[in-house]
Amino acid sequence: MKCIKFFCLLLFPVILLAQKAVITGVILDATNVPLSNTNVRTATKGTISDENGFYFLEVDADQQINISFSHVGYKNVILKKVLLSTNETFEFNPVLNTAITQIDEITITASGRKTVDAITTIEPEIIRLLPGATAGVENVLKLLPGVSSNNELSTQYNVRGGNFDENLVYVNEIEVYRPFLIRSGQQESLSFINSAMIQNVSFSAGGFQAKYGDKLSSVLDITYKNPVSYGVQVDASLLGANATIETSGRNKKLSTITGVRYRDNSLLINSQETVTNINPVAFDFQTYESYTISKKINIGFLGTFSVNDYQNKPSARTTNFGTLNDPKSLTIFYAGQEHNQYNTASGALKVTYHLTENTTLKFIPSLYHTVEEESSSIIAQYQLGDLNSDLGTVSNTKSLGTQLNSARNTLDALIFNLEHKGIYHKNTSKLEWGTKYSHEDIRDQLRESEFLDSLGFLVRPNTSEFTNNEPDTPFNTPITALESVNATNYVQTNRLSAYLQYSKQVDWQSNALYLNIGARTQHWSVSGKNIARNAQTVFSPRAQIAFKPNWEKDMFFKIAAGVYHQPPFYREFRDLNGRVNPNVKAQKSIHTVLTNEYSFMLWNSPFKLVSEAYYKDLSNVNTYTVEDVRIRYAANNNAKAYVYGTEFRLNGAFVPGTESWVSLGYMKTEENSDNRGYIARPTDQRIKVGVLFQDYIPSIPHVKMYLNLVYNTGLPGGSPNNADPYLFNSRLRDYKRADLGISYTFVDENKQASKNSWLSGFKELSGGFELFNLFNNQNSITNTWVRDIDTKQQFAVPNYLTSRILNLKVRMRF
């Protein structure tokens, strides 16, 4: 009994502490200069910011409160209905302007911010800590209901029936690009986005505003940090390392954040069935620098450079497949190698000019350059046999043939952008506009071939000139590749786009109503060597209406509708034979999205349920095929398609002081080419389940667990070469994966070390391990097709992805 009393006495202050939360951040003025001596108050508590604009305020958890930020000569910012869960630390960096009072109508819960435009916001700390083979922003996006990816080695993702090329990505309002020639996930190593440099993340899966560019599916909007103090962070694991340096000048006018990353995916690739000598190395350098010239002018610079060097010498592979009644084994012996290299560099300048108190002008010139080379010659010899599952031996082995794949591809692309944006706001109204000029100069050489030999007989293309009528007619056609592409393209594209949008908040019978109406247009022309010049123009109106009724229940409704065009980029001009068709039209989607958000208390913790239903009517569809992550377009605009689906996402504090969520999505998409009827599109991912769960040991709260679970139904694909999708439309197996991460925090902002401890030199130190593919599921991204010589039956042999892997990691911050 005494022990129990003593334990309760020790636990009592912990219980009291558990009822608190913290809001912290840096207070800035309109020119991003930190404001000292700013009053930060709730109804019962208060503090002031220090000389660096930093503030730290402990507030009551699980209760709605208002927080005000005030400073002489500046507007007050009032943060309404703040609702933080127990032990939560929320970062909020307000910007104070001069003149009248402003009110920031935001509700904050453990699930993030509720915004008027229904854009999902994701806490950067979740991105940095969530385990995954390709840890980063994309790793978290794949847990959202409308986002899918069946390849953990790739950073690419599909959104609501779209492909990889239909997603917009911005970093500090600068559009970013990815390499053109990457064809498999294992050739990817690093996402463009450096997670250690992120300040804010916003994502929209559709129905986005006119200010965002011309794509059909989604927008990922990233903001990099503007540091206010010096800091160094180092992350290291068995997969690579990342170092980030943050600096700030004494007068706070200059701030820089610079990141260097190194990645080696050998640990992941070597877990696959192919025995290989591989060296997949990637290096990346990024810097964002901000300088405040005066209270009216700020200049930012984003510079990047990356090298992705992929070298692979496969030797052998054995795959067991088939059914319980008829198990098979495929053995492949390889000779040759492949060497692919992708070098990219970009630079962008962002000038922000505060013309008046209500008017802000931005000018953003940028330049992107990529040089990519593919060089491969791989010979593969196949053997197929019956698997004796009891003994683990193979019998009745038959040699099927030899395959030679060769590629010598080079691409040099230069993209120049010059953009202007403007914002005028007054009271509850805002007018935004922008115009952008882009010049794309692409120099591309494609030389690919595939030779297939079966039992000593060369397999030629399935066309009339290769018809074999032996022995009636002698067959003396020369040796020809089964598939070959040989093309050289020089293409220049000039684009001029513009947008205008107006938004307003009004009170209607004690209810809140938000309106956003806008439109954008783009004119582009295509020309080049041996290419007839062609020009086209598109116009895209869009609108969003949101309604926040004055109900006892916290409900939020929104409808978004608009016309979305995707003018063709270079790869969409290029057909399956490598030829450029300048007459390819912009794909068009009429998109409607209905959204409901319901915030409520459950188990004395805040939760939010987001429900969405959407429909897309697509025309001028440019059909394509997908193999791994390589997209090949038909460049024909000969199809129409549709997409519809529903999504649900419940997130909140399942465990006090943490954020978790469960998402469920259903989606169907089909296309009709040349009026032959509707069939499933390559991205027809019917059911998606994603779970993000965080937990900790109550008695040891610095031991934390992160778990992400993904289930996707199988995608269409895996058809034999040259198969008509209308005659052969199979599906890959379902994708199931779980990644687990466990870490221990030695030092952080809530756990300080004593001055005499060796830990005193760290601002943060944590370490742990990750288990990728926790349940060792055998997922596949494509199939290898082989034919039994006796029965002529074709077998789909899965190309399996990664198996269970242990990774160790450590994080240090000074």
C-alpha positions in Angstrom: 0.0 0.0 0.0 2.8 2.4 0.8 4.4 1.6 -2.6 1.1 2.4 -4.3 0.8 5.7 -2.4 4.4 6.6 -3.3 3.8 5.8 -7.0 0.6 7.9 -7.0 2.5 10.8 -5.4 5.1 10.6 -8.2 2.5 10.3 -10.8 0.4 13.2 -9.6 2.6 16.0 -11.1 2.8 14.0 -14.3 -1.0 14.0 -14.5 -1.1 17.7 -13.9 1.5 18.2 -16.6 -0.5 16.0 -19.0 -3.3 18.5 -19.0 -1.2 21.2 -20.6 -0.1 22.0 -24.2 2.3 24.4 -25.7 2.1 26.9 -28.5 5.3 28.4 -29.7 6.9 30.1 -32.7 8.5 33.2 -34.1 6.6 36.5 -34.5 7.5 38.5 -37.7 6.5 41.7 -39.3 5.4 42.1 -42.9 9.1 42.1 -44.1 9.8 38.8 -42.1 11.9 40.7 -39.5 11.3 39.2 -36.0 9.3 41.4 -33.6 10.6 41.5 -30.0 8.4 42.5 -27.0 5.2 41.3 -28.6 2.4 40.5 -26.1 1.0 36.9 -26.4 -2.0 36.4 -24.2 -5.0 34.1 -23.5 -7.7 35.0 -21.1 -5.7 33.8 -18.1 -2.0 33.6 -19.2 0.5 35.6 -21.1 4.1 36.0 -22.2 6.2 38.3 -24.5 8.5 37.4 -27.4 12.3 37.7 -27.0 14.7 39.7 -29.1 14.6 37.1 -31.8 10.7 37.2 -31.9 10.5 33.8 -30.3 7.7 33.0 -27.8 6.7 30.0 -25.7 3.3 29.8 -24.0 1.9 27.0 -22.0 -1.9 26.7 -22.4 -4.7 24.5 -21.1 -5.2 21.3 -23.2 -8.5 20.0 -24.6 -10.2 23.4 -24.1 -11.1 26.0 -26.7 -9.3 29.3 -26.1 -8.4 32.5 -28.0 -4.9 33.7 -28.3 -4.0 37.3 -29.1 -0.7 38.7 -30.5 -0.3 42.5 -30.0 2.4 45.1 -30.5 2.3 48.9 -30.5 2.0 50.1 -34.0 0.9 46.8 -35.5 -2.3 45.0 -36.1 -3.5 42.5 -33.5 -3.7 38.9 -34.6 -6.4 36.9 -32.8 -6.2 33.2 -33.1 -9.7 31.9 -32.4 -10.9 28.5 -31.1 -7.5 27.0 -30.4 -8.0 23.4 -29.3 -4.8 21.5 -28.5 -4.5 18.0 -27.2 -2.6 17.0 -24.1 1.2 17.4 -24.3 0.8 18.8 -27.9 3.3 21.4 -29.1 1.9 23.5 -31.9 4.1 25.9 -33.9 2.4 29.1 -35.1 4.4 31.9 -36.7 2.1 35.0 -37.0 2.9 38.0 -39.3 1.9 41.4 -37.8 1.1 44.2 -40.2 0.5 47.9 -39.4 -2.9 49.6 -39.0 -6.2 48.1 -38.0 -6.9 44.9 -36.2 -6.9 41.6 -38.2 -8.6 38.4 -37.1 -7.2 35.0 -38.3 -10.2 32.7 -38.6 -8.5 29.4 -37.9 -9.5 26.5 -35.7 -6.5 24.5 -34.6 -6.8 20.9 -33.3 -4.5 18.0 -32.9 -5.4 17.1 -36.5 -4.0 20.3 -38.0 -5.5 23.5 -39.3 -8.9 23.8 -40.8 -8.6 26.1 -43.8 -11.3 27.7 -45.9 -10.0 26.3 -49.2 -10.2 22.7 -47.7 -6.5 22.1 -48.4 -5.0 19.4 -46.3 -2.1 20.6 -44.1 0.5 18.2 -42.7 2.8 18.8 -39.8 6.4 18.8 -40.9 7.5 16.8 -37.8 5.3 13.9 -38.9 7.0 14.0 -42.3 10.4 13.9 -40.8 9.7 11.0 -38.4 7.3 8.7 -40.3 9.2 5.5 -41.3 9.3 4.5 -45.0 11.6 3.2 -47.7 11.3 6.7 -49.3 10.8 8.8 -46.2 9.6 12.3 -46.9 6.6 14.2 -48.0 5.5 11.7 -50.5 5.6 8.9 -47.9 3.0 10.8 -45.9 0.9 11.7 -49.0 0.5 8.0 -49.8 -1.5 7.6 -46.6 -4.1 10.0 -47.7 -7.3 8.5 -49.2 -7.0 9.9 -52.7 -3.3 9.2 -53.2 -1.9 5.9 -54.2 1.4 4.3 -55.1 2.2 0.6 -55.4 6.0 1.1 -55.4 7.8 1.9 -52.1 11.0 2.6 -54.1 9.4 5.5 -56.0 8.5 9.0 -54.8 5.9 9.2 -57.6 2.2 9.1 -56.7 -1.2 9.0 -58.4 -4.1 11.2 -57.3 -7.7 10.3 -58.0 -7.1 8.4 -61.2 -4.4 10.7 -62.6 -0.8 9.6 -63.4 2.5 10.9 -62.2 2.7 13.7 -64.7 -0.6 15.3 -63.5 0.7 16.6 -60.2 1.9 20.2 -59.5 4.7 20.7 -57.0 5.8 24.1 -55.7 8.6 25.1 -53.3 8.2 28.7 -52.1 5.9 29.4 -55.0 8.5 28.0 -57.5 7.4 25.1 -59.7 9.7 22.2 -59.6 10.3 19.3 -62.1 11.5 15.7 -62.0 13.8 13.8 -64.4 12.3 12.7 -67.7 14.1 9.3 -68.3 13.7 7.5 -65.0 11.9 4.2 -65.8 12.0 2.2 -62.6 11.5 3.0 -58.9 14.9 1.6 -58.0 16.5 4.2 -60.2 15.0 6.9 -58.0 16.7 7.9 -54.7 15.8 11.3 -53.5 12.7 13.4 -53.8 13.2 17.0 -54.8 11.8 18.1 -51.5 14.2 18.2 -48.6 12.1 17.3 -45.5 14.6 18.9 -43.0 14.1 22.3 -44.7 10.3 22.3 -44.6 8.2 24.9 -42.7 4.7 24.2 -44.0 3.1 21.6 -46.3 -0.3 22.0 -48.0 -1.9 19.5 -50.4 -5.0 19.5 -52.5 -6.3 16.4 -54.3 -8.5 18.3 -56.6 -10.8 21.3 -57.0 -7.9 23.7 -56.4 -8.0 27.4 -57.1 -7.1 29.2 -60.3 -3.9 30.6 -58.9 -2.4 27.1 -59.2 -1.1 25.9 -62.5 -2.5 23.8 -65.4 -2.5 20.2 -64.2 -5.4 17.7 -63.9 -5.0 16.1 -60.5 -3.3 17.7 -57.5 -1.2 20.5 -56.0 1.6 20.0 -53.4 2.6 23.4 -52.0 5.8 23.5 -49.9 7.3 26.4 -47.9 10.9 26.2 -46.8 12.0 27.8 -43.5 13.2 31.3 -42.9 15.5 30.6 -39.9 15.8 33.2 -37.1 18.9 31.6 -35.3 21.8 29.4 -36.0 21.4 25.6 -36.0 22.8 22.4 -37.4 20.9 19.2 -37.9 22.3 15.9 -39.0 20.3 12.8 -39.9 22.0 9.5 -40.7 20.8 6.0 -41.4 21.9 2.8 -43.2 20.4 4.4 -46.4 22.3 7.7 -46.3 22.8 11.0 -44.5 21.4 14.5 -44.5 23.0 17.7 -43.0 21.1 21.0 -42.7 22.6 24.3 -41.7 20.4 27.3 -40.6 21.8 30.8 -40.2 20.5 34.2 -39.4 22.3 37.6 -39.5 22.6 39.8 -36.4 20.1 42.3 -37.8 17.8 39.4 -38.8 17.7 40.7 -42.4 19.5 37.7 -43.9 18.6 34.1 -43.3 19.8 31.0 -45.0 19.0 27.3 -44.9 21.2 24.8 -46.7 20.8 21.1 -47.0 23.1 18.4 -48.3 21.8 14.8 -48.8 23.4 11.5 -49.7 21.4 8.4 -50.5 22.4 4.8 -51.3 19.4 2.4 -51.9 21.6 -0.7 -52.0 20.0 -2.0 -48.8 16.5 -1.9 -50.3 17.4 -3.2 -53.8 19.5 -6.1 -52.5 16.4 -7.3 -50.6 14.8 -8.2 -54.0 15.1 -11.5 -55.7 17.6 -10.4 -58.4 21.2 -11.0 -57.3 23.1 -8.0 -58.5 26.2 -5.8 -58.1 24.5 -2.5 -57.7 25.7 1.1 -56.9 22.7 3.5 -56.8 24.1 6.7 -55.4 22.4 10.1 -55.3 23.7 13.5 -54.1 21.6 16.6 -53.6 22.4 20.2 -52.6 19.7 22.8 -51.9 19.8 26.3 -50.4 17.2 28.9 -49.7 18.3 32.4 -48.8 16.2 35.3 -47.8 17.4 38.9 -47.5 15.2 41.9 -46.4 16.4 45.0 -48.1 13.8 47.2 -46.4 10.4 47.0 -44.9 9.0 47.0 -48.5 11.4 44.7 -50.4 12.5 41.1 -49.7 14.6 38.9 -52.0 14.6 35.1 -51.8 16.8 32.7 -53.8 16.3 28.9 -54.2 19.2 27.0 -55.7 19.5 23.2 -56.2 21.9 20.7 -57.7 21.5 16.9 -57.8 23.4 13.9 -59.2 21.7 10.5 -59.5 24.2 7.8 -60.6 22.7 4.4 -61.0 24.9 1.4 -61.9 23.6 -2.1 -62.0 25.2 -5.5 -63.0 22.5 -8.2 -62.5 23.7 -11.8 -62.4 20.7 -14.1 -61.6 17.2 -14.3 -60.3 14.9 -17.1 -59.2 11.2 -16.6 -58.7 8.7 -19.1 -57.4 5.1 -18.6 -58.5 1.9 -20.3 -59.7 -0.8 -22.0 -57.7 -0.8 -24.6 -54.9 -1.7 -27.3 -57.4 0.7 -26.2 -60.1 3.7 -24.4 -58.5 6.4 -23.1 -61.0 9.9 -21.7 -60.8 11.5 -19.3 -63.1 15.3 -18.8 -63.2 16.9 -16.0 -65.2 20.7 -15.6 -65.8 21.9 -12.2 -66.8 24.9 -10.7 -68.5 25.7 -7.1 -69.2 25.1 -3.9 -67.2 23.2 -0.6 -67.1 24.5 2.8 -66.2 22.1 5.7 -65.9 22.9 9.2 -64.8 20.6 12.2 -64.2 22.2 15.6 -63.4 19.9 18.5 -62.6 20.4 22.1 -61.6 18.0 24.9 -60.9 18.0 28.5 -59.7 15.1 30.8 -58.9 14.9 34.4 -57.6 11.8 35.6 -55.8 11.4 39.4 -55.2 8.6 40.5 -52.9 7.6 44.2 -53.0 5.0 45.5 -50.6 3.7 48.4 -52.7 1.2 49.5 -50.1 -0.3 48.1 -46.9 -2.8 46.2 -49.0 -0.9 45.4 -52.2 2.0 43.0 -52.6 3.8 42.3 -55.9 6.1 39.3 -56.6 8.5 38.7 -59.4 9.9 35.1 -59.9 12.4 34.3 -62.6 13.7 30.7 -62.6 15.9 28.3 -64.7 15.9 24.5 -64.7 18.5 22.4 -66.5 18.7 18.6 -66.7 21.2 16.3 -68.6 20.1 12.7 -68.5 21.8 9.6 -70.0 20.7 6.0 -70.2 23.2 3.3 -71.3 22.3 -0.4 -70.9 22.9 -3.7 -72.6 21.3 -6.6 -70.6 21.1 -10.2 -71.9 18.7 -12.5 -70.0 18.3 -16.3 -70.5 15.2 -17.9 -69.1 14.5 -21.4 -67.6 11.0 -22.5 -66.5 10.4 -25.6 -64.3 8.0 -27.4 -62.0 8.6 -26.6 -58.3 8.5 -29.4 -55.8 7.3 -27.4 -52.9 7.9 -30.1 -50.3 11.5 -30.6 -51.3 12.3 -27.1 -52.6 13.7 -28.6 -55.8 12.9 -27.9 -59.5 12.2 -30.5 -62.1 11.2 -30.6 -65.8 13.4 -27.6 -66.5 12.9 -26.1 -70.0 15.0 -23.5 -71.7 12.7 -20.8 -73.1 15.0 -18.4 -74.8 17.2 -15.3 -74.7 16.3 -11.7 -74.4 18.6 -8.7 -75.3 17.6 -5.2 -74.1 19.7 -2.3 -75.2 19.2 1.5 -74.7 21.4 4.5 -75.5 19.2 7.5 -74.6 20.2 11.1 -73.9 18.1 14.1 -73.0 19.1 17.7 -72.5 16.3 20.0 -71.3 16.4 23.7 -70.4 13.3 25.4 -68.9 13.1 29.1 -68.3 10.2 30.8 -66.4 9.4 34.4 -65.7 6.5 35.0 -63.5 4.6 37.9 -61.8 2.1 37.6 -59.0 0.0 40.2 -57.2 -2.3 40.3 -54.2 -4.6 43.1 -53.1 -6.6 42.6 -50.0 -9.0 44.9 -48.1 -11.0 43.8 -45.1 -12.5 40.4 -46.0 -11.9 40.6 -49.8 -8.8 39.5 -51.7 -7.9 39.9 -55.4 -5.1 37.8 -56.8 -3.6 37.8 -60.2 -0.6 36.5 -62.1 1.1 36.0 -65.4 3.9 33.6 -66.5 6.1 33.1 -69.5 7.8 29.7 -70.0 10.3 28.6 -72.6 11.2 24.9 -72.9 14.1 23.7 -75.1 14.3 19.9 -75.3 17.0 17.9 -77.1 16.3 14.2 -77.0 17.8 11.1 -78.6 16.1 7.7 -78.2 17.8 4.5 -79.3 16.1 1.4 -77.7 15.7 -2.2 -79.0 14.6 -5.6 -77.7 15.6 -8.8 -79.4 13.9 -12.1 -78.3 15.1 -15.5 -79.2 12.9 -18.6 -78.4 14.5 -22.0 -78.8 16.9 -20.7 -81.4 14.3 -18.9 -83.5 14.3 -15.1 -83.5 10.9 -13.5 -82.7 10.2 -10.7 -85.1 7.5 -7.9 -84.8 3.9 -9.0 -85.3 3.3 -7.1 -88.6 2.5 -8.2 -92.1 6.0 -7.9 -93.6 7.3 -10.5 -91.0 4.6 -13.1 -91.8 6.2 -16.6 -91.8 4.7 -19.1 -94.3 7.4 -21.7 -94.1 7.8 -24.3 -95.5 5.5 -23.1 -98.4 7.5 -19.9 -98.9 11.1 -19.4 -97.9 11.5 -16.9 -95.0 14.6 -14.8 -95.5 13.6 -11.6 -93.7 16.6 -10.0 -92.0 17.1 -10.1 -88.2 15.0 -7.4 -86.7 14.3 -6.3 -83.2 11.0 -7.3 -81.7 10.6 -3.7 -80.5 12.8 -0.7 -81.4 12.7 3.0 -81.2 15.2 5.3 -83.0 14.4 9.0 -82.9 16.1 12.4 -82.5 13.9 15.3 -81.5 14.6 19.0 -81.1 11.6 20.7 -79.6 10.9 24.2 -78.4 7.8 25.2 -76.6 6.7 28.8 -75.6 3.9 29.2 -73.1 2.1 32.3 -71.8 -0.4 31.8 -68.9 -2.3 34.1 -66.7 -4.9 33.9 -63.8 -7.2 36.1 -62.0 -9.2 35.2 -58.9 -11.4 37.0 -56.3 -12.2 35.7 -52.8 -14.5 37.1 -50.1 -15.8 36.2 -46.7 -19.2 37.3 -45.7 -21.5 36.9 -42.7 -24.9 35.6 -43.7 -27.5 35.3 -40.9 -24.8 34.6 -38.3 -23.3 32.0 -40.7 -19.9 32.3 -42.4 -19.8 32.1 -46.2 -16.6 32.0 -48.2 -16.4 32.6 -52.0 -13.6 32.2 -54.5 -14.1 32.7 -58.2 -11.3 32.7 -60.7 -10.1 31.7 -64.1 -6.8 31.0 -65.8 -5.7 30.7 -69.5 -2.7 29.4 -71.3 -1.5 29.9 -74.9 1.4 27.7 -76.2 3.2 27.1 -79.4 5.4 24.1 -80.4 8.1 24.1 -83.0 11.4 22.4 -83.7 13.6 20.6 -86.3 11.3 19.0 -88.9 8.3 19.9 -86.7 5.5 22.1 -88.1 4.7 24.9 -85.7 1.4 24.6 -83.9 -0.3 26.9 -81.4 -3.3 26.4 -79.1 -5.1 28.3 -76.3 -7.2 27.0 -73.4 -9.4 28.8 -70.8 -10.2 27.4 -67.4 -12.9 28.9 -65.1 -13.0 27.7 -61.5 -15.0 28.4 -58.3 -15.2 27.3 -54.7 -18.0 28.0 -52.2 -17.6 27.2 -48.5 -20.2 27.4 -45.8 -19.7 27.4 -42.0 -23.1 27.3 -40.4 -23.6 28.6 -36.9 -24.6 25.2 -35.5 -23.8 23.7 -32.2 -21.9 21.0 -34.1 -18.7 22.1 -35.8 -19.5 21.5 -39.4 -18.0 22.8 -42.6 -19.3 22.4 -46.2 -17.6 23.1 -49.5 -18.3 22.7 -53.2 -15.6 23.2 -55.8 -16.1 23.0 -59.5 -14.1 24.0 -62.5 -12.5 23.2 -65.8 -9.0 21.9 -65.6 -6.7 21.7 -68.6 -3.3 20.1 -68.9 -1.4 21.4 -72.0 1.0 18.8 -73.2 4.6 18.7 -71.9 7.4 17.2 -74.0 6.7 13.6 -73.1 3.0 14.0 -74.0 4.0 15.1 -77.5 6.1 12.0 -78.0 4.4 8.8 -79.2 5.3 5.2 -78.7 7.8 5.3 -81.6 9.5 8.4 -80.3 8.1 10.7 -82.9 6.8 14.2 -81.8 3.2 15.1 -82.7 2.9 18.9 -82.3 -0.9 18.7 -82.7 -1.5 17.0 -79.4 -4.3 18.9 -77.5 -4.6 19.7 -73.9 -6.4 17.1 -71.9 -9.5 18.5 -70.3 -11.3 17.6 -67.1 -14.6 19.1 -65.7 -14.1 18.5 -62.0 -16.6 18.7 -59.2 -15.8 18.1 -55.5 -18.1 18.1 -52.5 -16.5 18.3 -49.1 -17.7 18.1 -45.5 -15.6 18.5 -42.3 -16.9 17.6 -38.9 -14.9 18.5 -35.8 -15.9 16.9 -32.6 -14.6 15.6 -29.2 -14.1 11.9 -28.6 -12.5 10.4 -25.6 -11.9 13.9 -24.3 -9.7 14.6 -27.4 -10.3 16.6 -30.6 -11.1 14.7 -33.8 -12.0 15.6 -37.3 -13.8 13.6 -40.0 -13.3 14.8 -43.6 -15.6 13.3 -46.2 -15.3 14.0 -50.0 -17.1 12.9 -53.1 -15.8 13.8 -56.6 -16.4 13.3 -60.3 -14.2 14.1 -63.3 -15.4 14.1 -66.9 -12.3 13.9 -69.1 -12.0 14.6 -72.8 -9.1 14.8 -75.3 -7.5 12.0 -73.2 -3.9 11.2 -74.3 -3.8 7.4 -73.6 -0.6 5.9 -72.2 0.9 2.8 -70.8 2.8 2.5 -67.5 5.7 0.1 -66.8 7.0 0.6 -63.2 7.2 4.4 -63.2 7.8 4.9 -66.9 4.9 6.5 -68.8 4.7 6.2 -72.6 2.0 8.2 -74.3 0.2 7.4 -77.6 0.1 11.2 -78.4 -3.4 10.8 -80.0 -6.2 12.5 -77.9 -8.5 9.7 -79.2 -10.1 8.8 -75.9 -12.6 10.1 -73.3 -12.7 9.0 -69.7 -14.3 9.5 -66.3 -13.3 9.3 -62.7 -15.5 9.1 -59.6 -15.0 8.3 -56.0 -15.6 8.9 -52.3 -13.1 9.4 -49.5 -13.1 9.5 -45.7 -10.3 10.5 -43.3 -10.6 10.5 -39.5 -7.8 12.1 -37.7 -7.1 13.2 -34.2 -5.6 12.3 -30.9 -6.2 8.6 -30.6 -3.4 8.7 -28.1 -3.2 12.0 -26.1 -0.5 14.2 -27.3 -0.2 12.6 -30.7 -1.8 12.8 -34.1 -3.0 9.7 -36.0 -5.4 9.1 -38.8 -7.3 6.4 -40.7 -8.3 7.0 -44.3 -10.5 5.1 -46.7 -11.1 5.7 -50.4 -13.0 4.2 -53.3 -12.3 5.2 -56.8 -13.2 4.0 -60.3 -11.8 5.3 -63.6 -12.3 4.1 -67.1 -11.5 5.2 -70.6 -13.0 4.8 -74.1 -10.6 4.8 -77.0 -12.0 5.3 -80.5 -15.5 4.4 -79.2 -14.4 0.7 -78.6 -16.0 0.8 -75.2 -14.9 1.6 -71.6 -12.1 -0.3 -70.0 -10.1 0.3 -66.8 -7.4 3.0 -67.0 -3.9 2.1 -65.9 -4.5 4.0 -62.6 -7.8 2.3 -61.7 -7.0 1.8 -58.0 -10.4 0.8 -56.6 -9.9 0.6 -52.8 -7.3 2.5 -50.7 -6.8 2.2 -47.0 -4.1 4.2 -45.2 -3.3 4.3 -41.5 -0.9 6.6 -39.6 -0.6 5.8 -35.9 1.6 7.3 -33.3 2.1 6.1 -29.7 4.5 6.3 -26.8 5.2 4.4 -23.6 3.4 6.4 -20.8 6.0 5.5 -18.2 8.8 6.4 -20.7 7.2 9.1 -22.9 10.4 9.7 -24.8 10.1 6.2 -26.4 7.8 6.8 -29.4 6.4 4.5 -32.0 5.3 5.4 -35.6 3.4 3.0 -37.7 2.0 3.4 -41.2 -0.2 0.8 -43.0 -1.2 0.8 -46.6 -3.6 -1.4 -48.6 -4.3 -0.8 -52.2 -6.2 -3.1 -54.5 -4.4 -4.3 -57.6 -3.8 -2.0 -60.6 -4.5 -3.0 -64.2 -1.4 -4.0 -66.1 1.0 -6.8 -66.4 -0.1 -7.6 -70.0 2.3 -9.3 -72.5 4.2 -7.1 -75.0 2.0 -5.8 -77.8 -1.2 -7.1 -76.2 -4.3 -5.1 -76.9 -5.7 -3.9 -73.6 -9.2 -4.5 -74.9 -8.4 -8.2 -75.4 -6.1 -8.6 -72.4 -6.7 -6.5 -69.3 -5.5 -8.3 -66.2 -4.7 -6.9 -62.7 -1.7 -7.0 -60.5 -1.9 -8.4 -57.0 -3.1 -6.2 -54.1 -0.4 -4.0 -52.5 -0.1 -4.4 -48.7 2.6 -2.9 -46.6 3.4 -1.9 -43.0 6.4 0.2 -41.8 7.3 0.5 -38.2 9.6 3.0 -36.5 10.6 3.2 -32.8 12.8 6.0 -31.5 14.1 7.3 -28.2 14.7 11.0 -27.5 17.8 11.7 -25.4 17.5 15.5 -25.6 15.0 17.9 -27.1 13.2 21.2 -26.3 11.1 19.4 -23.6 14.0 17.3 -22.2 17.1 19.3 -21.4 20.4 17.7 -20.3 22.4 18.9 -17.3 25.4 21.2 -18.0 27.9 18.6 -16.9 26.4 15.9 -19.1 27.9 14.9 -22.5 24.5 15.5 -23.9 24.6 19.2 -23.0 26.1 20.0 -26.4 23.0 18.9 -28.2 19.7 20.7 -28.8 18.2 17.4 -29.9 19.5 13.9 -30.0 17.4 10.8 -30.8 18.0 7.4 -32.2 16.0 4.3 -33.2 15.3 1.7 -35.8 12.8 1.1 -38.6 11.3 -2.1 -39.9 10.3 -1.7 -43.5 7.6 -4.2 -44.8 7.0 -5.4 -41.3 4.9 -8.5 -42.3 7.2 -9.3 -45.3 4.4 -9.1 -47.9 5.4 -10.0 -51.5 4.2 -7.0 -53.5 4.8 -6.6 -57.2 4.9 -3.7 -59.6 5.1 -5.5 -63.0 5.1 -9.1 -64.4 7.6 -10.9 -66.6 5.7 -12.9 -69.2 7.0 -16.4 -70.3 5.5 -19.0 -72.6 5.5 -22.8 -72.0 6.8 -24.4 -75.2 4.6 -27.5 -74.9 1.3 -26.0 -74.0 1.8 -22.5 -75.4 0.4 -21.1 -72.2 1.7 -17.8 -71.0 2.7 -17.3 -67.3 2.7 -14.0 -65.5 5.8 -14.1 -63.2 5.6 -11.3 -60.6 8.6 -8.9 -60.3 8.6 -8.6 -56.5 9.4 -5.4 -54.6 11.4 -5.1 -51.4 11.1 -7.6 -48.5 11.5 -7.0 -44.8 14.4 -4.7 -44.0 15.9 -3.3 -40.8 17.2 0.3 -40.9 19.0 2.2 -38.1 18.8 5.9 -37.8 20.0 8.8 -35.6 19.2 12.5 -35.5 21.4 15.3 -34.0 20.7 19.0 -33.7 23.2 21.5 -32.4 
